[in-house]
Amino acid sequence: MRDWTAEEIRSIADRLRRARIHAGFERATEAVRRFGWNYSRYMNYENGERAVPPKQAILFASAFGVTVDYIYFGKGDILNQIERTLPLMSRIVRRIPLVGVENIAELQRIASGLEPMLAATIPVSSEETLPERAIFIEICDKSMSNSGEAISFEPGDKAMIDLDAAPAPADFVLALVPEERSAMFRLYREVGRAEDGSMIADLVPLNPNFRTVRIGNPGSAQIIGVCRRIHRIVELGAAVRRSRPG
């Protein structure tokens, strides 16, 4: 990587900011949320506190619909981009953070409305209808696995959680339960209302070998979000072998 002078780094940061605004993101948080970037790391680049590495320059150029030469050297008018070059958000991918269910501190931050700070992300086509605020979690146990159900979640599946959605009966939700050591991914089932009018609900596993948790008392649980889709990796070789006779 080239050794940039402090003045060059400031100029690169200024062009990065202008490219971001020109792409339609008035605030840096909008771009970070859209592409699933680490906010602090991105702001280090846009504030001129760190030089932009080549891999990041390529990523930012694709996202904002400019060239790497523009970001690094200011070559070419930002309004006259390479022919047929479109911002990444309009043609390829949005990257959504992947958060571990055991990472209670991070999930508490997210539940409070803060942006995820983790670098791991999962690419999703931006042409699909996606929640404005979302994370992925990875299913780590067999609590939601049941071949007799219409929907079954297996270890390794990635569940997309809509952080702004309110749960409805029969939704699959991600919840923080203080007495547990990790967040719980369960079926949400309303059972009634308490005397104070608050909803009482059960967090139900699909696998009967796991226990149901009742929530409703203040502090008993916090619903982080609602599952909107599942991403699953299928090993085609194994599937083909199982389907072959003999």
C-alpha positions as CSV (number, residue, x, y, z in Angstrom):
1,M,0.0,0.0,0.0
2,R,1.3,3.5,-0.9
3,D,2.4,5.8,1.9
4,W,0.0,8.7,1.6
5,T,0.8,12.1,3.0
6,A,-1.5,13.7,5.6
7,E,-2.8,16.2,3.0
8,E,-3.5,13.4,0.5
9,I,-5.4,11.4,3.1
10,R,-7.5,14.4,3.9
11,S,-8.2,14.9,0.2
12,I,-9.2,11.3,-0.2
13,A,-11.5,11.6,2.8
14,D,-13.2,14.6,1.3
15,R,-13.8,12.9,-2.1
16,L,-15.1,9.8,-0.2
17,R,-17.6,12.0,1.6
18,R,-18.7,13.8,-1.6
19,A,-19.1,10.4,-3.4
20,R,-21.2,9.1,-0.6
21,I,-23.5,12.2,-0.7
22,H,-23.7,12.1,-4.5
23,A,-24.8,8.5,-4.2
24,G,-27.8,9.6,-2.2
25,F,-26.6,9.1,1.4
26,E,-26.8,12.4,3.2
27,R,-25.5,10.8,6.4
28,A,-22.7,8.3,6.8
29,T,-25.0,6.2,9.0
30,E,-27.3,5.7,6.1
31,A,-24.5,4.2,3.9
32,V,-23.1,2.1,6.8
33,R,-26.6,0.7,7.5
34,R,-27.3,0.0,3.8
35,F,-24.1,-1.9,3.1
36,G,-23.5,-3.4,6.6
37,W,-20.1,-1.7,7.1
38,N,-18.5,-1.1,10.5
39,Y,-19.4,2.5,11.4
40,S,-16.3,3.4,13.3
41,R,-14.0,2.0,10.7
42,Y,-15.7,3.8,7.9
43,M,-15.7,7.1,9.7
44,N,-12.0,6.7,10.3
45,Y,-11.6,6.8,6.5
46,E,-14.1,9.6,5.9
47,N,-12.7,11.8,8.7
48,G,-9.2,11.4,7.3
49,E,-7.9,9.5,10.3
50,R,-6.7,6.5,8.3
51,A,-5.7,5.9,4.7
52,V,-8.1,4.0,2.6
53,P,-6.6,0.6,1.7
54,P,-7.1,-0.6,-2.0
55,K,-9.6,-3.3,-1.1
56,Q,-11.7,-0.7,0.7
57,A,-11.4,1.8,-2.1
58,I,-12.7,-0.7,-4.6
59,L,-15.6,-1.5,-2.2
60,F,-16.5,2.2,-1.7
61,A,-16.1,3.0,-5.4
62,S,-18.6,0.2,-6.3
63,A,-21.0,1.2,-3.6
64,F,-21.1,4.9,-4.5
65,G,-20.9,4.5,-8.3
66,V,-17.5,6.2,-8.8
67,T,-14.1,5.0,-9.9
68,V,-11.1,4.1,-7.6
69,D,-9.1,6.8,-9.5
70,Y,-11.7,9.4,-8.4
71,I,-11.4,8.4,-4.7
72,Y,-7.6,8.3,-4.7
73,F,-6.7,11.0,-7.2
74,G,-9.8,13.0,-8.1
75,K,-9.5,11.9,-11.7
76,G,-12.7,12.5,-13.7
77,D,-15.7,14.5,-12.7
78,I,-17.8,12.7,-10.2
79,L,-20.9,13.7,-12.2
80,N,-19.3,12.0,-15.3
81,Q,-18.7,8.5,-14.1
82,I,-17.6,5.5,-16.1
83,E,-20.3,4.5,-18.7
84,R,-22.8,2.1,-17.3
85,T,-21.2,2.3,-13.8
86,L,-24.1,2.2,-11.2
87,P,-23.9,2.4,-7.4
88,L,-23.6,-1.1,-5.9
89,M,-26.8,-0.5,-3.9
90,S,-28.8,-0.4,-7.1
91,R,-27.5,-3.5,-8.8
92,I,-25.8,-6.0,-6.6
93,V,-25.5,-6.4,-2.9
94,R,-26.4,-5.2,0.5
95,R,-24.3,-6.7,3.3
96,I,-26.2,-7.4,6.6
97,P,-24.3,-8.0,9.9
98,L,-24.0,-11.5,11.3
99,V,-24.3,-11.5,15.1
100,G,-23.8,-14.5,17.4
101,V,-26.7,-15.3,19.7
102,E,-24.2,-15.8,22.5
103,N,-23.0,-12.2,22.1
104,I,-25.3,-10.7,24.7
105,A,-23.5,-7.3,25.0
106,E,-23.7,-6.8,21.2
107,L,-27.3,-7.8,21.0
108,Q,-28.1,-5.4,23.9
109,R,-26.5,-2.6,22.0
110,I,-28.5,-3.4,18.9
111,A,-31.7,-3.7,20.9
112,S,-31.1,-0.2,22.3
113,G,-31.0,1.2,18.7
114,L,-27.2,1.3,18.1
115,E,-25.6,0.1,14.9
116,P,-23.8,-3.4,15.0
117,M,-20.1,-3.1,15.5
118,L,-19.1,-6.5,14.1
119,A,-17.3,-7.0,10.8
120,A,-18.9,-10.3,9.7
121,T,-21.6,-9.8,7.1
122,I,-23.8,-11.8,4.8
123,P,-24.4,-10.4,1.2
124,V,-28.0,-10.2,0.1
125,S,-29.3,-9.0,-3.3
126,S,-30.3,-5.3,-2.9
127,E,-33.1,-5.9,-5.5
128,E,-35.0,-7.9,-2.8
129,T,-37.3,-6.2,-0.4
130,L,-35.3,-6.0,2.8
131,P,-36.0,-4.5,6.3
132,E,-34.3,-1.1,6.8
133,R,-32.6,-2.4,10.0
134,A,-31.7,-6.0,10.1
135,I,-29.1,-8.5,11.3
136,F,-28.5,-12.2,10.7
137,I,-28.1,-14.8,13.4
138,E,-26.8,-18.3,13.0
139,I,-28.9,-21.2,14.4
140,C,-26.6,-23.0,16.7
141,D,-28.7,-25.8,18.2
142,K,-31.6,-28.2,17.5
143,S,-34.2,-26.3,19.5
144,M,-36.1,-25.2,16.3
145,S,-35.6,-28.4,14.4
146,N,-38.7,-30.6,13.8
147,S,-39.2,-32.5,10.6
148,G,-42.9,-32.7,11.3
149,E,-43.4,-28.9,11.1
150,A,-44.0,-26.9,8.0
151,I,-40.9,-24.8,8.8
152,S,-37.8,-26.2,10.6
153,F,-34.6,-24.5,11.4
154,E,-31.3,-26.5,11.4
155,P,-27.9,-25.7,12.9
156,G,-26.0,-23.5,10.4
157,D,-29.1,-21.8,9.0
158,K,-28.9,-18.0,9.0
159,A,-32.1,-16.2,10.1
160,M,-32.6,-12.6,9.1
161,I,-34.1,-10.5,11.9
162,D,-36.1,-7.4,11.2
163,L,-35.1,-5.1,14.1
164,D,-38.0,-2.7,13.7
165,A,-40.8,-5.3,13.5
166,A,-43.3,-5.9,16.4
167,P,-44.1,-9.6,16.9
168,A,-47.4,-11.1,16.0
169,P,-48.7,-14.6,17.0
170,A,-46.9,-17.4,15.1
171,D,-43.9,-15.2,14.3
172,F,-40.4,-16.4,14.9
173,V,-38.6,-14.0,17.1
174,L,-35.2,-13.3,18.6
175,A,-35.5,-12.5,22.3
176,L,-33.1,-11.5,25.1
177,V,-34.0,-13.5,28.2
178,P,-31.9,-12.4,31.3
179,E,-31.9,-15.8,32.9
180,E,-30.5,-17.4,29.8
181,R,-26.8,-17.3,28.7
182,S,-27.6,-16.4,25.2
183,A,-30.4,-14.9,23.1
184,M,-33.3,-17.3,22.2
185,F,-34.8,-17.8,18.8
186,R,-38.3,-19.2,19.3
187,L,-41.9,-19.2,18.0
188,Y,-43.9,-16.4,19.6
189,R,-47.2,-17.4,21.0
190,E,-49.5,-15.0,22.9
191,V,-51.4,-16.6,25.8
192,G,-53.2,-13.6,27.4
193,R,-52.8,-10.3,29.3
194,A,-51.6,-9.5,32.8
195,E,-53.6,-7.4,35.2
196,D,-51.6,-4.3,34.1
197,G,-52.6,-5.0,30.5
198,S,-49.1,-6.2,29.3
199,M,-49.0,-9.1,27.0
200,I,-48.0,-12.5,28.3
201,A,-46.4,-14.8,25.7
202,D,-44.6,-18.1,25.4
203,L,-41.3,-18.5,23.5
204,V,-41.9,-22.0,22.1
205,P,-39.3,-24.3,20.6
206,L,-40.3,-26.5,17.7
207,N,-38.3,-29.3,19.2
208,P,-40.2,-30.8,22.2
209,N,-37.0,-31.7,23.9
210,F,-36.4,-28.0,24.7
211,R,-38.3,-26.0,27.2
212,T,-40.9,-23.2,26.6
213,V,-40.1,-19.9,28.3
214,R,-43.0,-17.6,29.4
215,I,-42.4,-13.9,29.3
216,G,-44.6,-11.0,30.3
217,N,-43.3,-9.7,33.6
218,P,-41.2,-6.5,33.4
219,G,-37.6,-7.4,32.7
220,S,-38.4,-11.0,31.9
221,A,-37.4,-10.7,28.3
222,Q,-36.9,-8.2,25.4
223,I,-38.0,-9.0,21.9
224,I,-35.1,-7.9,19.6
225,G,-36.9,-8.5,16.3
226,V,-38.9,-10.8,14.0
227,C,-37.5,-13.4,11.5
228,R,-38.3,-12.4,7.9
229,R,-36.3,-15.1,6.0
230,I,-33.9,-17.9,6.3
231,H,-30.7,-18.6,4.4
232,R,-29.6,-22.2,4.2
233,I,-26.6,-23.8,2.6
234,V,-27.4,-27.2,1.0
235,E,-24.7,-29.7,0.1
236,L,-25.8,-30.8,-3.3
237,G,-23.5,-33.8,-3.4
238,A,-25.0,-35.3,-0.3
239,A,-28.5,-34.5,-1.5
240,V,-27.9,-36.2,-4.9
241,R,-26.4,-39.3,-3.2
242,R,-29.5,-39.6,-1.0
243,S,-31.8,-39.4,-4.0
244,R,-30.1,-42.0,-6.0
245,P,-31.6,-45.5,-5.8
246,G,-29.6,-48.5,-4.5
